[in-house]
Each structure stands twice: as structure tokens, then as C-alpha cells.
Amino acid sequence: MEDEKRPGPRVTRRGVLGTGLAAAAGCAGLLGPGFVIARYLAPAAAGGAAALTEIPLDGLGMWQAQRVQVRGRPGFVVRTPDAIVGVDGACTHLGCIVHWQQSRRIFFCPCHGGRFAPDGRVLGGPVPGPLPALDVTVSRGKVVVGKA
């Protein structure tokens, strides 16, 4: 019997392995940086971290924000003319870390454009609620953030 010619490209083991290897490399190329970006944007886990953070009061100028870690989570302390306030640093929309914009006097979420007042109130964006407040006390020239 005569060998019939099949129409179309011929499938070989080498071709299948090459395509599989290219697909795996493509996935690794996409997932690797995606993992790094997700770890950067996500707040840290709370396991075993300090419950209190202290920062010097004289190092916190008017309308300046200081990033702090309380129980392993990011937070911010801001000095306003009326008070020194502390807020959780994770956006209430998807948990991205907010950034303090001193010139605008707001917290801004780089992921989806959420905006918050220094005390955590929602100013705009797709956020469902305010940034949770942190306990802040001033004692002996230090700002103490968190609960014992």
C-alpha cells in the first residue's frame, strides 16, 4: 500500500516539545514579574510583628507623613495643624499600599486612583470605605502608634 500524503503541516515530537517549552517560558516570563509586583503592592502579613511603633515627634513636620509598621502591617502617621493622626496604609478597595502626596495633602492609591484625606476619609475613587484609624498617642517627645 502506498503512503498517503496528508495535507497540512507535519507534527513531530520535536515540534510539540518546542511549542511546550516556548509556552512554559512565556508563562514564567509573565508570572515572575506579576508575582513581584503583587508582593510589592500587597501589605505584609501580621505574624509576630511589633504591636507598637515609636517615632520621634520632632522628626514629623507639618503635613508630613511617616510610614510605620504596626503588627506587620503598613501604616502612616501624619501631622496636621489640628492633630497627629494614624491610618492603615492598605487601600480598602483591593489592599494596595497608598502613597502620601504632601503637595496635595492626600493619600493616593496607585492601583485604581483611590484618594483619602489625612484622617482616612474617602475623597474619591472606587474605594468602599475609609482607611482604618490607628491608635496614636504622644508621650515624652515620641509618637506612639498601635496598642500594647
Helices and strands as residue ranges (DSSP letters): H 13-41, E 52-56, G 57-59, E 65-70, E 73-79, E 84-88, E 99-101, E 106-108, E 115-116, E 122-124, E 133-134, E 136-139, E 142-146
